[in-house]
Amino acid sequence: MKERISLAVDELVAFANAKGGTVYLGVEDDGTVTGCTDYDTQKIMESIYDRTRPALFTDVEVIRYGEKDVLAIKVDQDGTTYATSDGRCLKRLGRNSKPYYPDEMSNKYTSVQSPDFSGQILSDSTVEDINVIEIYHLKEKLKMRDPQSSLPELEDMSFLRDLGLIKEDTGIDRLTVAGLLFVGKEASINRLLPQAEVIYLHYSESNMEEYDSRLNLKQPIISVIDRLTEKIQNTNKIVNVQVGLFRLEVEDFSEKVFQEALLNALSHRDYLNMGAVYVKHYPDRIVIENPGTFPEGITEKNIITHPSTPRNKLIAETLQRLKYVQRTGQGVDIIFREMVSSGKPYPQYHVYNEAVALTIFSAIDDENFVKFIASEQDKMQKMLPLSELMILRYLTDHKRIMLSEAQDLTQLPAAEARKSCNDLVKSGLIELSGKEYMLTAKVYEAIKSDVEYVQDTVIRYVKAKSLIGEYLKSAEFITNEKIRELCGFTRQQARTTLDKMQSEGILRLEGKGRAARYYKNKCV
């Protein structure tokens, strides 16, 4: 048992210096359960405590397996750096424990406020782990994406050094984690960071439960992006939407959306988590499952507008400098904009204990909406902001929206949500109906029908008439101002309502201007 505890101490220290973990005593490397006998869990905890600096606290659980006992010793990560009592400091990397060197510790301490795993030096790497063909590909792609960039003109090592993909460590050039993930050889990725894997699964219409093809990729980020984009594009179908004199092609899965979503997953995933990124390709949707939870402060309810908090800063910055993304950050607004303007359902995020899943759909919900947005943006010669697109899309489905609902929908503060609504009013796309916003007649005609617009305005009038009738049961008369307060109308909407009720013989007017009073006709 003493020998087992000595081995366990090394592994527990390595786990504590990474993300925490569990060591099982009584299970061999090949999975055979041999069990433990003559043990004392209290003495095991005290022995580990005495052999670590600072003293490491652990939990020991006895798991009964058949007729044998397996001891599960768990340790949590708390931000402290631990070592064995004889001065050995280790950290967990993939399936193995590695020495934790002082220079890496100093990097950790200087980045406490903004930790960046992707910027850490891989102490076991050398320039032999670099795939020079990947460097060539990066340079060629950058030339196409940004002809003005001077980066491709640099010598290879200078190019990598400028991007932060290699750093000097005790006089030797070594790869950073980001460097391995951009220019590392496949064998090197497998050796140094085996969890950096993307697994693609394809499902057919005839069987949505079991995949019919699988692709395991332990390759540099850009190679993964290119290969999977090609897989998606090869099966993409296109819907032609006629907008005036030109045709708009809407793909099942937009290349921009798919690439942004996958780049998001690869740059924000938790590389200390041993899980792979999964890309599940169904006929009607793509699901991208990403190891690790959202970065701190981000939820499904603020992901569109939350300030950028990249988990792997160097990866995000490298993608930006290579012009694969417009800026560092989530890029979620780009995904939403593309999906909404294409008339497709909103992207859906699902958060699990140790993973986040993003679902993007292929079907077009509303072709008329696509035509209208394309036509309006062409007339205005500008792109509508995402918040305005979301409000218009909501109104095509729900007919009315209150300011509080617009705020929740767009994930904006109240003042900004109000501005978005007001800008749409100024553009003649929506109008205020009481305390709610609705589409204008022109938009109804384009997206729905003038009949529906009439129906909605009739409903608005019926509601106002009912409120006015209730008010006049206890009041002698009513004014334009009181109707605006009661129904949330503008002055003109109140005027229109009063005129209609007079024409129907429900109200009679006495006085003019500020002295105007409306009384209920006795015959009504």
N, C-alpha and C positions, 0 to 999 in steps of 0.2 A: 504493500500500500504506500510506503514511503516513496518508492521509485515513481509510482503513478502520480503522487501529489507533486513531486519535483517537476515532472513533465507538465502537469496541469498548471503549475504556477507560471511557467513561461507563456503558455497559451492564454491564460487569463489576463496577464499583463498586456499581451499583444491585443487582445480584445478590448480591454479597458482603454487603450490608447487609440482605438479606432472608433467603433460604434457600439461596443459591448457585445456580449455573446455568451454561449453556453458550452461548457466542456462536459462530455459524458464519460464517466469512468465505468468500465465494465463492457465496453463495446470496442471491438478491434477495428483496424483500418478497413478491413473488407466487409464490415457490417455484422460480423459474427458477435452474438451476445454471449460473453463469458461470465458476466456478473461480478459482484463484489461481495466479499465476506469479511467478517471481523472488522467492521468499520464503526466509527463514532462520528456522526455528522458534526457535532460541536468541536471535536478535536480537529477535524478537517478544516473547518472555517478558521480556527485559531492558528493552525499551521500555515495556512495561506496568508493570514494576517501578519504573522511573524516573519514571513519570508519575502515580504514586499515593502517597498519604500516609495511614497508614504503607504501606510498600512491599507491594504485593500479589503473592502467589505464584500462578502459574497453571500449568496443564498444557496443552500444545498437541498435538493428535493430527491426523495427516494422513489424511483419508478419501478413497480413490480412488473417484470416481463416473464411470463410463464412461472417457473420456479426460481427465477434469479432476480437479484436486485441490481438496478442500474442507478448510479448517482449522477444527477444533473446539477452541475455547479454553474450558477449564473452570475455574471458580473455586468454592471451597467457602465456606460460612458458618462462621465460627469465633467469633462473639460480639464481634469487634472492629468498630468503626465506621470505614469507609474514606472517603476523599475523593480528588479529583483533585489533582495537584500545584499547580493554580492555585486551589484552595480551594473547589471545588464538591462538595457532598455530595448523593448521590442514593440513592433506594431503589426497589425494584421493587414495583409494585402492579398485580396483574393482568397485562395485556399491555404496560403502559407503565412507564417510569421517571419518578419524580416527585422534586422537591426534598425533601431530608431536613432539616427545620428543627431548630434547637437545642432548642426546647421539647419536641419529640418525642424527641430524644436523651436529655434529662434524664428524661423519663418512662420511657424504656427502662432507664436506669441505676438508677433508684430501684426498679425492679421486676425486678431481675436474678434474685432468689431465686424470684419467682413471676410470670413474664411473662404478660401478658394482652393478647393482640392485640385482643380485642373492646373493650377500654377505650381504645384509641388514638383520637385525634382525626383525622378525615378533613379535612385542610387544604384540600381543594378543594370541600368541601361548604358549603352555606348553608341557611338556613331554607326556601329555595325547594325544597329536595329533600325536604321533609317532606310526607307525605300526611296531611292533617288527618282524613280519613275513617278512617284506621288508628288514629289517636289515639282517636277516638270509639268505635271497635270495642273497643279495649283497655279503655277505661273501662267500657263496658257489660258486657263479659265479667267484669271484676273485680267489678262490683256484684253479679253473679249468683253468682260464686264466693266472694266474701267481702263480705257486706252490711255488715259492721262497718268495712271499710276506709275511711279518709278520703282516700285518694289520688284517687279519681275526682272529688272535689269541687274539686280544684285547677284553676287556669287551665292551659290546654294547655302553655305553655312551662314553667311551674312543675312540672307533672306530669312532663314529660320531663327537666327538670333534676334533680328529686328522684330519679328512677330512674337518673340518670347517662347518659341517652341523648343529651343535648346537653351540651356544655361550652364555656366561653368561651375563645376563642383570639384574642389580641391585640385584645380588645374586641368580638369578633364571636362570636355563637352558632353553633357548628358541630356537626355530628353526630359521635358516636363510631361505631366500626364496629358496635357493638351497636345504636346508635340507627338506623343505616341499615337494619339487618336487622329491626327491629321496626316502624318507621314511615316508612321510605323509599319514595319513588315507584318504580315498576317501572323507569322509564327511568333513574333515579338509581342504582339498584342495578346496572343493566347498565353504566352509565358508570363508577362508582366502585369496584365490586367484582364484576366480571362472573363470577367463579368461584363466587359465592354462588348456585348453581343446584341445583334438585332435578329430576331426570328420572324420570318414572314410566313404566314399561313393563308392559303387560298381556299375558299369554300364555294361550292357550286350551288346553283338554284335547286338541284335535285336533292342535295343533302347539306343543310345549313348547320348541322351538328358536328360533323367530322370533316376535317380539311382533306382536300384531295392532292395538295402539293405543299411542300415545305422547303424553306431556304434558310440556312443558318449562316449568318454573316459576322465574321470577326475581322472586319476590314476598316480602314480609315473612314472617317465620317463622310467625306465627299464621295468616295467610291460607293458607300452604302446608299447615299442619297441618289446618285446617278442610276445605280442598278435597280433600286426599288421604284424610282420614277418611271423607268422604262417598263417595268412589270405592270404598273398601273396604267400607263398610257397604251400599252398593247391591247388592253381589254376595254379601254374607255369607249363609251358610245357618246354620240353627239346629237343634241336636239337643236334644230334650226328654228330660231324665233324671228319672225319677220317684223322688223321695226321700220315703218315707212318704206323707203326704197332700198334699204340694206337688210342683210340677214345677220343676226347675232348667233354665233355658235356657242352653245352651253354644254360643256362636257359633264359626264357623270361626276368625275372628280377633277376639279381644277388643279393643274400642276402647281400653281402658286399656293393654293390652300394646302395640298398634300405636303409639299416641300416645307412650307412654314411650320406645319404641325409636326413633321418629323424632325426638323432642325430644333424645334422647341424641345421635343422629347430628348434628343441627344445632348443638348446643351444644358438642360435643367435636371436631367436624371441624377439620382444619387449613386455615384460610382463606388461608394462603400457598401452598397446593397448588392448582394450576389445575384439578384434577378436580372434577366435580360429585358430589353425593350421588345415588345411583341407588336407586330403589325398584322392585324387580322382583316383580310380582304374578302368581304361578302359582296354579292351582286348589288345590294342596295345601300351598303354603308362600309366605311372603313373604321376600325377601332384600333387606336394606338394606346397600348398600355405601358406605362412608364414607372420604373421602380422609384420609390421615394414619394413622400407627400409634397404638397405645395410648399414653396418657400414661405418662411414666417410672414404672417400678415395677409397672405393671399387666400381667398376663398372663391367658391363658384359665384358668389354674389358681388365680388369687386374685381374679378380677374381682368375685365376689359379696361378698367381705368386705373388700376393700382400702379403706383410708380414701379419702375423696373427694379427687380431684386434677383439678378441671375445667380443661381446656385454655383455655377462654374464660370466665373467671370472671364478667365482667359479664353475659354472656348467661345463664349459669346462675343468677346472683342475680336477674336480671330475671324469669326464668321462675318463680322461687320467689315473688317479691313479687307477681307477677300470679296466683299460685295455680295455675299449670299443673303444677308439681311440688311435692311435699311438702317437699323439702329440696334443697340443692345437692348434687351428687354424681352417681354413675352411674345410680342407680335400677334397677340390674340385679336387685337382690333382689326388687323389685316384679314385674318381668317373669317371673322364675323362679317366684315364689309363684303367680301367676296361671296359668302354664302347668302347674305340677305339680298344683295343686288341681283343674284342669280335666281331669286325666288325659291330658295331651298330652306328647309328647316334650320333653326339655329343649331350651331355645334353644341353638343352636350358633354358636360364634364361630370364624371363620377369619381368621388374620392373614397379610397379604401384605407385600411390601416397603414399599409406600406406601399401604396401605389396610387396613381392617378390614371384614369382612362378618358380619352377624348374620342367621341364618335362624330364623324362627318357623314352626311347623307347624300345620296346621288339624285333622288327624285326632285323634280320641280313642282312645288306646291301650287304656284299661281303664275301661269305664263303671262297673263295680262299685266301683273305687277312688274314683271321683268321688262315688258314692252314699254310701260309707262315710265319707269325709272330711266331706262336708256334714252327714251325720247326727251324727257325733261332735262336730263343732264346735257344732252346734245343742244337743246335750245338755250340753256343757261350758260353753256360753255364752261361748266365747272362740275366738280364732283360734289354730291351732297354729303355732308358729314355723316358719320356712322350713326350718331344719335338720332338725326332726322330720318334716316332710312329705317331705323328700328321703330320709330314712332309711326311712320307711314305704314310699315308692314303690320304693326299691331292693329292699326285702325282698319286695314282691309279685312282683318279676321274678326275683330271685336266691335267695330263701328264707333266706339267711344273710348276716351281715355281721360282720366283725371290727372292733374299735375303730379300727385303723389305716386300714381301708377307709372307715369312717364319717368319719374325719378328712379324708381326701383328697376324699371326696364332698362334704362340706359346706364345705370350705375353711376349717375352724376349727382352732385349736390343740387339742392332745390333751385338755386339761382341759375345754374347752368342748364338744368332741365327746362326751366321756364323760358330761358333765352332760345333754346332749340324750338320750343313750341311757338314762341313769338316770331321767330325767323320763318317758320313754315306758314304762319298766318300771313306775314308780309309777302311771301311768295305766292299766296293765293292757293295753297295746297290744303290747308285745314282752316277751320273756323271755330270760334268759341261758341258753345251752346250751353248757356247756363254756366256751371262750373266744370263742364266737360268739353273736350275738343272732339270734333268730328271732321271727316273729309268734306271738302267743298263739292259743289255740284259738278265742277269740271273734272275733278278726280274720280268721283263716282261714275261719271260717264265713261272715263277711260278705263277704269279698273273693274267697276261693277256695272251699274246701270242707273239711268236717271230715275227709273221707277223706284229703286232702293233709296235713292236720295230723297225723293218725295215721301216715301214711307217713313224715313227717319225724321224728317221735318214735321210730319204729321204727328208722330209719337211725341216729339218735343212740345208741340202745341197742346196736345191733349194733356200732358203732364202739367204744363203751365196753367191751363184752364182749370184743372182740378185744384191746384194750389191757390189760385185766385178765388175760386168758389168757396174753399174752406175758410180763407181769410175773411171774406165778406159775410160769413155767418155771424161773426162777432164784431165786425167793423162796419161803419156806415158807408165808407167809400174807400177807394184805393187810388194811389198815384203812380206815375211812371217810376219815380224813385223807389217806392215801396216794392214794385214788381221786380225791379233790378236787384234789390236786396233779397227778395223772396225766392226768385228763380235763378239768380246769378246771371242775368241777362245784361247785354250791353244796352245803351239807350235806344239804339235802333231796333234791337230785337224786342225790347219792351213795347216800343211804338207799334211795331208790326203786329204783335200779339193783341194789343188794345184795339187797333183798327179792325182786326178780324173778329174780335168778340163784339164790337159795335155792329159790324155788318151782319152778324148772326143774331142781333137783337138781345144779346146777353147783358151788355153794359150800355149806359148812356153817359155822355160827356156833359159836364157843367163847368163853365169857366174856361179861361185861356191861359196859355203860357204857364208860369209858375203856380197860378191859381187853379189849374186844370184838375178836376176831380172826376172820378169814374164811379158811378153808382150802379147797383144791380137793378135791372128793370123789374118792376113788380110782377109782371106777367110771367117771369121766368121761374 
